[in-house]
Amino acid sequence: MNSASATISNPRKSRANRNGSRRAAFTIVELVVSIGILGIMLVMAGAIFTLTLKSSGEANAIIEIGQSVRAVEDTLTKDLRNAGNTILVIQGNPIPAYMTLAEL
């Protein structure tokens, strides 16, 4: 075999630029595989991000409910403390708004 037939049978060796040196390059298969792997990683990152946002929203809702419960509790406590000697009148019958020890 002469050198001409060797260069024809091996197409990689025939890829040379004008001054005779080879350029390093990626093949189409390598590019497709790397883009596929990148796509899978992006989908996984998106799923993690979505799950984190959902969990954060649920945690904020629980915190808000807890704050509302505490506010209602505080309001009821203040109202009951302020009731003191208040008398409730229903249909002309005065009723104490609190129970004494004798009534218990």
Backbone as a printed PyTorch tensor [residue, N CA C, xyz], in Angstrom:
tensor([[[  0.8320,  -1.1840,   0.0000],
         [  0.0000,   0.0000,   0.0000],
         [  0.8710,   1.2390,   0.0000]],

        [[  0.4630,   2.1440,  -0.7970],
         [  1.1930,   3.4060,  -0.8000],
         [  0.5020,   4.3930,   0.1260]],

        [[  1.0860,   5.5370,   0.2920],
         [  0.5580,   6.5210,   1.2410],
         [ -0.7740,   7.1020,   0.7900]],

        [[ -1.0400,   7.1360,  -0.5080],
         [ -2.3030,   7.6710,  -1.0070],
         [ -3.4590,   6.7650,  -0.6170]],

        [[ -3.2910,   5.4570,  -0.7130],
         [ -4.3730,   4.5480,  -0.3490],
         [ -4.5880,   4.5320,   1.1630]],

        [[ -3.5610,   4.7920,   1.9550],
         [ -3.6990,   4.8250,   3.4110],
         [ -4.5310,   6.0240,   3.8430]],

        [[ -4.3610,   7.1470,   3.1960],
         [ -5.1300,   8.3270,   3.5730],
         [ -6.5750,   8.2020,   3.1290]],

        [[ -6.8390,   7.5030,   2.0570],
         [ -8.2150,   7.3350,   1.5970],
         [ -8.9560,   6.3490,   2.4960]],

        [[ -8.3050,   5.2890,   2.9360],
         [ -8.9760,   4.2920,   3.7590],
         [ -9.2460,   4.8050,   5.1760]],

        [[ -8.5010,   5.7690,   5.6460],
         [ -8.7160,   6.3200,   6.9790],
         [ -9.1470,   7.7810,   6.8430]],

        [[-10.4460,   8.0520,   6.8620],
         [-10.9100,   9.4220,   6.6270],
         [-10.5170,  10.3900,   7.7330]],

        [[-10.2650,   9.9010,   8.9450],
         [ -9.8640,  10.8120,  10.0240],
         [ -8.5120,  11.4500,   9.7400]],

        [[ -7.6260,  10.7010,   9.1470],
         [ -6.3060,  11.2560,   8.8620],
         [ -6.3630,  12.2650,   7.7220]],

        [[ -7.4100,  12.1880,   6.9120],
         [ -7.4990,  13.1290,   5.8030],
         [ -8.0840,  14.4700,   6.2440]],

        [[ -8.5880,  14.5500,   7.4700],
         [ -9.1140,  15.8240,   7.9770],
         [ -7.9580,  16.6760,   8.4850]],

        [[ -7.4650,  17.4760,   7.6590],
         [ -6.3740,  18.3750,   8.0380],
         [ -6.6800,  19.7460,   7.4730]],

        [[ -6.2240,  20.7620,   8.1750],
         [ -6.4420,  22.1000,   7.6430],
         [ -5.3490,  22.4220,   6.6230]],

        [[ -5.3150,  23.6130,   6.1750],
         [ -4.4340,  23.9670,   5.0580],
         [ -2.9520,  23.8000,   5.3590]],

        [[ -2.5510,  24.0370,   6.5990],
         [ -1.1210,  23.9270,   6.8710],
         [ -0.7420,  22.5330,   7.3710]],

        [[ -1.6450,  21.5500,   7.2590],
         [ -1.2770,  20.1710,   7.5200],
         [ -1.5480,  19.6750,   8.9230]],

        [[ -1.9350,  20.5060,   9.8610],
         [ -2.1860,  20.0250,  11.2210],
         [ -3.6670,  19.6630,  11.3800]],

        [[ -3.9550,  18.7040,  12.2690],
         [ -5.3370,  18.2710,  12.5160],
         [ -5.9980,  19.1880,  13.5380]],

        [[ -7.2810,  19.3760,  13.3760],
         [ -8.0500,  20.1320,  14.3540],
         [ -8.8380,  19.1570,  15.2110]],

        [[ -8.8590,  19.4150,  16.5100],
         [ -9.6620,  18.5810,  17.3970],
         [-11.1180,  19.0210,  17.2990]],

        [[-12.0330,  18.0580,  17.2110],
         [-13.4490,  18.3780,  17.0910],
         [-14.2770,  17.2580,  17.7080]],

        [[-15.5240,  17.5910,  18.0340],
         [-16.4480,  16.5980,  18.5630],
         [-17.2360,  15.9870,  17.4140]],

        [[-17.5960,  14.7190,  17.5620],
         [-18.4370,  14.0820,  16.5540],
         [-19.8910,  14.4000,  16.8620]],

        [[-20.7480,  14.1520,  15.8920],
         [-22.1790,  14.3930,  16.0680],
         [-22.7230,  13.5300,  17.2090]],

        [[-22.2790,  12.2880,  17.2870],
         [-22.7500,  11.3840,  18.3410],
         [-22.3750,  11.9380,  19.7120]],

        [[-21.1580,  12.4160,  19.8590],
         [-20.7290,  12.9860,  21.1400],
         [-21.5740,  14.2060,  21.5050]],

        [[-21.8600,  15.0450,  20.5240],
         [-22.6830,  16.2250,  20.7810],
         [-24.1070,  15.8370,  21.1670]],

        [[-24.6930,  14.8630,  20.4790],
         [-26.0580,  14.4340,  20.7870],
         [-26.1230,  13.8270,  22.1840]],

        [[-25.1480,  12.9960,  22.5350],
         [-25.1240,  12.3810,  23.8610],
         [-24.9740,  13.4460,  24.9410]],

        [[-24.0710,  14.3920,  24.7440],
         [-23.8660,  15.4230,  25.7660],
         [-25.0920,  16.3280,  25.8950]],

        [[-25.7560,  16.6390,  24.7960],
         [-26.9790,  17.4490,  24.8590],
         [-28.0940,  16.6640,  25.5450]],

        [[-28.1650,  15.3610,  25.2920],
         [-29.1510,  14.5190,  25.9680],
         [-28.9270,  14.4820,  27.4660]],

        [[-27.6840,  14.3090,  27.8810],
         [-27.3590,  14.2940,  29.3110],
         [-27.6800,  15.6450,  29.9390]],

        [[-27.3440,  16.7220,  29.2440],
         [-27.6610,  18.0620,  29.7430],
         [-29.1730,  18.2500,  29.8840]],

        [[-29.9290,  17.7490,  28.9140],
         [-31.3880,  17.8440,  28.9820],
         [-31.9520,  17.0970,  30.1750]],

        [[-31.4380,  15.8930,  30.4280],
         [-31.8880,  15.1080,  31.5840],
         [-31.5710,  15.8510,  32.8780]],

        [[-30.3890,  16.4320,  32.9620],
         [-30.0070,  17.1710,  34.1660],
         [-30.9060,  18.3900,  34.3680]],

        [[-31.2590,  19.0800,  33.2780],
         [-32.1410,  20.2450,  33.3900],
         [-33.5420,  19.8410,  33.8350]],

        [[-34.0430,  18.7190,  33.3280],
         [-35.3640,  18.2370,  33.7490],
         [-35.3430,  17.8930,  35.2340]],

        [[-34.2830,  17.2380,  35.6920],
         [-34.1710,  16.8920,  37.1080],
         [-34.0890,  18.1510,  37.9690]],

        [[-33.3210,  19.1350,  37.5320],
         [-33.2090,  20.3870,  38.2880],
         [-34.5590,  21.1060,  38.3370]],

        [[-35.2970,  21.0820,  37.2330],
         [-36.6250,  21.6930,  37.2150],
         [-37.5860,  21.0050,  38.1640]],

        [[-37.5150,  19.6770,  38.2190],
         [-38.3840,  18.9280,  39.1390],
         [-38.0510,  19.2640,  40.5900]],

        [[-36.7780,  19.3600,  40.8970],
         [-36.3610,  19.7110,  42.2590],
         [-36.8190,  21.1270,  42.5990]],

        [[-36.6790,  22.0440,  41.6540],
         [-37.0960,  23.4260,  41.8690],
         [-38.6030,  23.5040,  42.1070]],

        [[-39.3820,  22.7730,  41.3060],
         [-40.8360,  22.7620,  41.4610],
         [-41.2400,  22.1880,  42.8100]],

        [[-40.5960,  21.1060,  43.2160],
         [-40.8920,  20.4940,  44.5130],
         [-40.5560,  21.4480,  45.6570]],

        [[-39.4550,  22.1650,  45.5190],
         [-39.0580,  23.1280,  46.5460],
         [-40.0720,  24.2660,  46.6470]],

        [[-40.5270,  24.7640,  45.5130],
         [-41.5350,  25.8330,  45.5260],
         [-42.8380,  25.3580,  46.1620]],

        [[-43.2550,  24.1400,  45.8340],
         [-44.4890,  23.5970,  46.4000],
         [-44.3650,  23.4480,  47.9130]],

        [[-43.2510,  22.9100,  48.3700],
         [-43.0330,  22.7370,  49.8120],
         [-42.9930,  24.0830,  50.5240]],

        [[-42.3680,  25.0550,  49.9010],
         [-42.2910,  26.3910,  50.4870],
         [-43.6860,  27.0090,  50.6140]],

        [[-44.5080,  26.8440,  49.5900],
         [-45.8710,  27.3670,  49.6410],
         [-46.6960,  26.7200,  50.7360]],

        [[-46.5450,  25.3930,  50.8890],
         [-47.2750,  24.6910,  51.9450],
         [-46.8000,  25.1410,  53.3240]],

        [[-45.5070,  25.3190,  53.4860],
         [-44.9710,  25.7720,  54.7780],
         [-45.4770,  27.1700,  55.1060]],

        [[-45.5100,  28.0500,  54.1160],
         [-46.0230,  29.4090,  54.3490],
         [-47.5010,  29.3850,  54.7270]],

        [[-48.2800,  28.4940,  54.1080],
         [-49.7000,  28.3850,  54.4430],
         [-49.8790,  27.9070,  55.8820]],

        [[-49.0750,  26.9410,  56.3040],
         [-49.1550,  26.4370,  57.6820],
         [-48.7860,  27.5330,  58.6710]],

        [[-47.7590,  28.3000,  58.3570],
         [-47.3490,  29.4060,  59.2290],
         [-48.4650,  30.4440,  59.3340]],

        [[-49.0880,  30.7560,  58.2050],
         [-50.1670,  31.7510,  58.2060],
         [-51.3650,  31.2640,  59.0230]],

        [[-51.6940,  29.9820,  58.9150],
         [-52.7950,  29.4250,  59.7100],
         [-52.4660,  29.5080,  61.1960]],

        [[-51.2340,  29.1810,  61.5610],
         [-50.8160,  29.2710,  62.9620],
         [-50.9190,  30.6850,  63.4960]],

        [[-50.5300,  31.6600,  62.6820],
         [-50.6290,  33.0530,  63.1070],
         [-52.0840,  33.4740,  63.2800]],

        [[-52.9470,  33.0090,  62.3910],
         [-54.3750,  33.3350,  62.5040],
         [-54.9720,  32.7250,  63.7650]],

        [[-54.5990,  31.4920,  64.0610],
         [-55.1040,  30.8370,  65.2740],
         [-54.6540,  31.5950,  66.5150]],

        [[-53.3950,  32.0240,  66.5470],
         [-52.8980,  32.7870,  67.6930],
         [-53.6270,  34.1220,  67.8250]],

        [[-53.9250,  34.7700,  66.6980],
         [-54.6430,  36.0460,  66.7490],
         [-56.0560,  35.8510,  67.3000]],

        [[-56.7320,  34.7920,  66.8670],
         [-58.0800,  34.5110,  67.3780],
         [-58.0230,  34.1910,  68.8650]],

        [[-57.0320,  33.4090,  69.2680],
         [-56.8690,  33.0700,  70.6860],
         [-56.6440,  34.3250,  71.5240]],

        [[-55.7910,  35.2160,  71.0460],
         [-55.5380,  36.4660,  71.7770],
         [-56.8060,  37.3070,  71.8930]],

        [[-57.5650,  37.3930,  70.8020],
         [-58.8050,  38.1730,  70.8140],
         [-59.8090,  37.5860,  71.7980]],

        [[-59.9680,  36.2720,  71.7800],
         [-60.8950,  35.6360,  72.7230],
         [-60.4470,  35.8240,  74.1640]],

        [[-59.1580,  35.7020,  74.4120],
         [-58.6370,  35.8940,  75.7660],
         [-58.9180,  37.3110,  76.2540]],

        [[-58.6650,  38.3060,  75.4170],
         [-58.9350,  39.7030,  75.7920],
         [-60.4230,  39.9170,  76.0470]],

        [[-61.2610,  39.3660,  75.1570],
         [-62.7070,  39.5380,  75.3190],
         [-63.2030,  38.9000,  76.6090]],

        [[-62.7070,  37.7230,  76.9330],
         [-63.1440,  37.0540,  78.1600],
         [-62.6430,  37.7780,  79.3990]],

        [[-61.4420,  38.3240,  79.3390],
         [-60.9260,  39.0900,  80.4820],
         [-61.7170,  40.3780,  80.6710]],

        [[-62.1060,  41.0130,  79.5730],
         [-62.8500,  42.2690,  79.6480],
         [-64.3180,  42.0520,  79.9840]],

        [[-64.7980,  40.8140,  79.8900],
         [-66.2100,  40.5500,  80.1750],
         [-66.5350,  40.8930,  81.6270]],

        [[-65.6350,  40.5200,  82.5420],
         [-65.7810,  40.8820,  83.9530],
         [-67.1870,  40.7730,  84.4820]],

        [[-67.7960,  41.9050,  84.8090],
         [-69.1360,  41.9430,  85.3950],
         [-70.1900,  42.3100,  84.3580]],

        [[-69.9830,  41.9590,  83.1650],
         [-70.9210,  42.2930,  82.0970],
         [-72.1730,  41.4400,  82.2210]],

        [[-73.2870,  42.0330,  81.8960],
         [-74.5530,  41.3040,  81.9150],
         [-75.0940,  41.2720,  80.4960]],

        [[-75.4490,  40.0910,  80.0660],
         [-76.0070,  39.8860,  78.7370],
         [-77.5230,  39.8860,  78.8550]],

        [[-78.1980,  40.6650,  78.0360],
         [-79.6530,  40.7400,  78.0890],
         [-80.2060,  40.0920,  76.8310]],

        [[-80.9400,  38.9920,  77.0370],
         [-81.5730,  38.2980,  75.9160],
         [-83.0730,  38.2740,  76.1910]],

        [[-83.8390,  38.8670,  75.3380],
         [-85.3020,  38.9450,  75.4330],
         [-85.7480,  39.4610,  76.8040]],

        [[-85.0760,  40.4750,  77.2870],
         [-85.4600,  41.1080,  78.5390],
         [-84.9930,  40.3890,  79.7900]],

        [[-84.3100,  39.2620,  79.6720],
         [-83.8120,  38.5220,  80.8400],
         [-82.3200,  38.7670,  80.9900]],

        [[-81.9020,  39.4370,  82.0600],
         [-80.4590,  39.6500,  82.2500],
         [-79.7620,  38.3380,  82.6100]],

        [[-78.6790,  38.0540,  81.9140],
         [-77.8900,  36.8450,  82.1520],
         [-76.4410,  37.2770,  82.3320]],

        [[-75.7770,  36.8270,  83.4210],
         [-74.3600,  37.1800,  83.5750],
         [-73.5440,  36.5870,  82.4190]],

        [[-72.5780,  37.3120,  81.9600],
         [-71.7570,  36.8530,  80.8390],
         [-70.6180,  35.9610,  81.2960]],

        [[-70.6130,  35.6310,  82.5510],
         [-69.5690,  34.7580,  83.0970],
         [-70.2080,  33.8730,  84.1400]],

        [[-69.5410,  32.7930,  84.4930],
         [-70.0510,  31.8900,  85.5180],
         [-69.2690,  32.1160,  86.8020]],

        [[-69.9970,  32.1410,  87.8990],
         [-69.3310,  32.2650,  89.1990],
         [-69.0090,  30.8740,  89.7240]],

        [[-68.2480,  30.8190,  90.8140],
         [-67.9050,  29.5290,  91.4100],
         [-69.1460,  28.8200,  91.9240]],

        [[-70.1310,  29.5780,  92.3940],
         [-71.3570,  28.9690,  92.9050],
         [-72.1390,  28.2960,  91.7830]],

        [[-72.0630,  28.8350,  90.5860],
         [-72.8020,  28.2710,  89.4560],
         [-72.1240,  27.0340,  88.8800]],

        [[-70.8520,  26.8680,  89.1800],
         [-70.1470,  25.6960,  88.6680],
         [-70.5940,  24.5100,  89.4540]]])
